[in-house]
Amino acid sequence: MAPLPTRPQLGKHHVDDRVLGVDEAAEIERIGIPLHHRPLPPNTKHHLIVAHEVSNVGTDRSQLANTAKQAQATLETESLDAVADRGYFNSAEILACEQAGVTVTLPKPMTSGAKSEGRFGKQDFRYVIEEDVYICPAGERLIYRYTNEENGLVLRRYWTSVCGACAIKRQCTPSAQRRVTRWEHEHLLEAVQRRLDADPGKMRVRRETVEHPFGTIKARMGATHFLMKTMPRVAAEMALHVLAYNLTRVLNIMGVRPLMAAMQG
């Protein structure tokens, strides 16, 4: 539920509180090996952890679909709403979620230097689907030119030939013409942005949801965090932490006797 900001150098007992919007990520480094815990989609009502995983992949960019599908399988549902932070934004992952019946909401990282330098960003160019053209801030039409493939994504390129005479060119591009790129499934990214614009409060719900289980587990782990070494052992240790957390939550929600009755029945 960037280029990413520079990631901090992790010390032996450092924990970086990265979050999957329906989930939270904790990174630790033990004996020089970074381990990345990617739990949880917790549910928003009771804050129970639905799924978790330990990985040695150092970023979240390729984890959105995998984590969402795990939650989907655990909940035995064909559809799922997932909210993530911008660290999980990845076009291919969003496509995989769409194909799996997972509706995702997350902010897009600002990867272009144009905005930071005071120039127009891609969001200032309006796409007209009926004509397959972009309309620039000056009102000119950027027409389709060619298609190529880059990093496994099929991309369509658009530009106009009148940039040289444009009165606001300095606010747009230092190049001969401003070019706009459109992914073949760009409509999915636009739908993600529309969902976020329609309900920006979802990001607050995400924070409130993931901080409860993640903060509780971190407090219980203490200053040493994971005690085990190697992936299988750390995964087992994390599974025990998650089990203990979920049991505590259910005891608080249901009480001891109703829980025992449910387990025996």
C-alpha positions in Angstrom: 0.0 0.0 0.0 12.8 8.0 -6.5 15.5 7.3 -7.4 15.0 6.4 -3.8 16.5 8.6 -1.2 20.0 7.6 -0.2 19.7 4.6 2.0 21.4 5.0 5.4 24.5 2.9 6.2 23.2 0.2 8.5 25.1 -0.7 11.6 25.0 -4.0 13.3 21.9 -3.2 15.3 20.3 -0.5 13.1 16.7 -0.8 12.0 15.4 1.2 9.1 11.6 1.7 9.3 10.6 1.3 5.7 7.0 0.5 5.0 4.8 -1.4 2.6 1.6 0.5 2.7 -0.2 -2.5 3.7 3.1 -3.5 5.3 6.2 -2.6 7.0 9.8 -3.4 6.3 12.7 -3.6 8.7 16.3 -3.8 7.6 19.1 -5.0 9.8 22.7 -5.9 9.1 24.3 -8.7 10.9 27.9 -9.8 10.2 27.9 -7.7 7.1 24.8 -9.3 5.5 21.8 -7.0 5.1 18.6 -8.8 5.9 15.3 -7.2 4.8 12.2 -8.2 6.7 9.2 -7.6 4.5 6.1 -8.4 6.6 3.0 -7.9 7.0 0.1 -6.8 5.3 -1.7 -6.3 8.6 -5.5 -5.9 8.4 -6.7 -2.4 9.1 -9.4 -3.4 11.7 -7.5 -5.6 14.2 -3.9 -5.1 13.1 -3.3 -8.8 12.6 -0.3 -9.7 10.4 -1.5 -11.6 7.3 1.8 -12.5 5.7 5.5 -11.9 6.2 8.8 -12.8 4.6 12.5 -12.3 5.2 14.7 -11.4 2.3 18.2 -10.3 1.5 17.1 -8.0 -1.3 18.0 -4.4 -0.2 15.1 -2.5 -1.8 11.3 -2.8 -1.9 11.0 -2.0 -5.6 10.3 -5.6 -6.7 8.3 -6.7 -3.7 4.8 -5.2 -4.1 3.2 -7.9 -6.2 4.8 -10.7 -4.2 3.7 -9.4 -0.8 0.2 -8.5 -2.1 -0.3 -12.0 -3.6 0.8 -13.6 -0.3 -1.8 -11.6 1.6 -4.4 -12.5 -1.1 -3.7 -16.2 -0.8 -3.8 -16.1 3.0 -7.1 -14.3 2.9 -8.5 -16.6 0.2 -9.9 -13.7 -1.8 -9.8 -13.0 -5.5 -9.6 -9.2 -5.0 -7.6 -7.1 -2.6 -6.9 -3.5 -1.9 -3.3 -2.7 -1.0 -1.8 0.6 0.0 2.0 1.1 -0.2 4.6 3.8 0.2 6.5 5.3 -2.7 9.4 2.9 -2.1 7.3 0.1 -3.7 6.5 2.0 -6.9 7.4 -0.1 -9.9 5.5 -0.2 -13.2 5.9 -3.9 -13.7 4.9 -4.7 -10.1 1.7 -2.6 -10.5 0.9 -4.5 -13.7 1.4 -7.8 -11.9 -0.9 -6.7 -9.1 -3.6 -5.6 -11.7 -3.4 -9.0 -13.4 -3.7 -10.7 -10.0 -6.8 -8.8 -9.0 -5.0 -6.5 -6.5 -5.9 -2.8 -6.5 -3.0 -0.8 -5.4 -2.7 2.8 -4.1 0.7 4.4 -3.7 2.4 7.7 -4.5 4.8 7.9 -7.4 8.4 8.9 -6.7 9.5 12.2 -8.3 12.4 10.8 -10.4 12.6 13.7 -12.9 15.0 16.6 -12.3 12.7 19.0 -14.2 10.5 19.9 -11.2 13.4 20.4 -8.9 15.0 22.7 -11.4 11.8 24.7 -11.7 10.6 23.3 -15.1 7.4 21.6 -16.1 7.1 17.9 -15.2 5.4 15.2 -17.1 2.2 15.7 -14.9 1.9 19.1 -16.6 1.3 17.4 -20.0 -2.2 16.2 -20.6 -2.8 13.0 -22.5 -5.7 12.9 -25.0 -6.5 9.2 -25.4 -8.8 9.6 -28.4 -6.1 11.3 -30.4 -3.1 9.6 -28.8 -1.3 13.0 -28.3 0.0 15.0 -25.3 -0.9 18.6 -24.9 1.9 20.7 -23.4 1.5 23.7 -21.1 1.8 26.0 -24.1 -1.1 24.2 -25.8 1.0 22.5 -28.5 0.4 18.8 -29.5 3.1 16.3 -28.9 2.4 13.5 -31.4 3.5 9.9 -31.4 6.9 9.3 -33.0 8.1 5.8 -32.3 8.1 2.8 -29.9 11.1 1.1 -28.3 11.7 -1.3 -25.4 13.7 -0.2 -22.3 14.3 -2.4 -19.2 11.6 -4.7 -20.4 9.0 -2.0 -20.8 7.5 -1.1 -24.1 7.6 2.7 -24.4 6.0 5.2 -26.8 7.8 8.5 -27.5 6.0 11.8 -28.2 7.3 15.3 -29.1 6.5 18.3 -31.2 8.8 20.2 -33.7 7.8 23.7 -32.6 9.6 23.9 -29.3 12.3 26.2 -30.7 9.8 29.0 -31.2 7.9 28.5 -27.9 7.8 31.5 -25.5 8.0 29.3 -22.4 10.6 26.9 -23.6 13.0 27.8 -20.8 10.4 26.6 -18.3 10.1 23.3 -20.2 13.4 21.9 -21.5 17.0 22.9 -22.2 17.0 20.5 -25.2 15.9 21.1 -28.7 12.5 19.7 -27.9 10.6 18.3 -24.9 10.0 14.6 -25.3 7.4 12.7 -23.3 7.5 8.9 -22.8 4.4 6.8 -22.3 4.5 3.1 -21.1 2.1 0.8 -23.0 0.2 0.3 -19.7 0.4 3.9 -18.5 -3.3 3.9 -17.9 -2.7 1.7 -14.8 -0.3 4.2 -13.3 -2.8 7.0 -14.0 -5.5 5.0 -12.3 -3.2 4.5 -9.3 -2.7 8.3 -9.1 -6.5 9.0 -9.4 -7.2 6.7 -6.5 -4.6 8.5 -4.4 -5.9 11.9 -5.4 -9.5 10.8 -4.6 -8.5 9.5 -1.1 -5.2 10.9 0.1 -6.2 9.8 3.6 -5.3 6.2 2.7 -1.6 7.0 3.3 -2.4 8.0 6.8 -4.4 4.8 7.3 -1.4 2.9 6.0 0.9 4.5 8.6 -1.5 3.9 11.4 -2.0 0.3 10.4 1.7 -0.7 10.0 3.2 1.2 12.9 1.2 -0.8 15.4 2.6 -4.3 14.6 6.0 -3.1 13.5 6.6 -1.0 16.6 5.3 -3.7 19.0 7.6 -6.3 17.4 10.6 -4.0 17.5 10.0 -3.3 21.1 9.8 -7.0 22.0 12.9 -7.8 20.0 14.9 -5.3 22.1 18.3 -3.8 21.3 19.7 -6.9 19.6 16.8 -7.4 17.1 17.4 -10.7 15.3 19.5 -13.1 17.4 19.9 -15.8 14.7 22.2 -15.9 11.6 21.5 -17.2 8.1 18.3 -16.8 6.2 16.5 -20.0 7.3 17.1 -19.3 11.0 16.2 -15.6 10.8 13.0 -16.5 8.9 12.1 -19.0 11.6 12.8 -16.4 14.3 10.7 -13.8 12.5 7.9 -16.4 12.2 7.9 -16.9 15.9 7.8 -13.1 16.5 4.8 -12.8 14.2 3.0 -15.7 15.8 3.5 -14.2 19.3 2.3 -10.9 18.1 -0.9 -12.3 16.5 -1.7 -14.4 19.5 -1.4 -11.4 21.8 -3.6 -9.4 19.5 -6.3 -12.1 19.4 -6.2 -12.6 23.1 -6.7 -8.8 23.6 -9.5 -8.8 21.0 -11.4 -12.0 22.0 -10.3 -12.8 25.5 -8.8 -16.1 26.7 -11.9 -18.2 27.1 -13.5 -17.4 23.7 -10.1 -18.0 22.0 -9.7 -21.4 23.7 -13.2 -22.3 22.7 -12.6 -21.3 19.1 -9.4 -23.3 19.0 -11.1 -26.4 20.5 -14.2 -26.1 18.4 
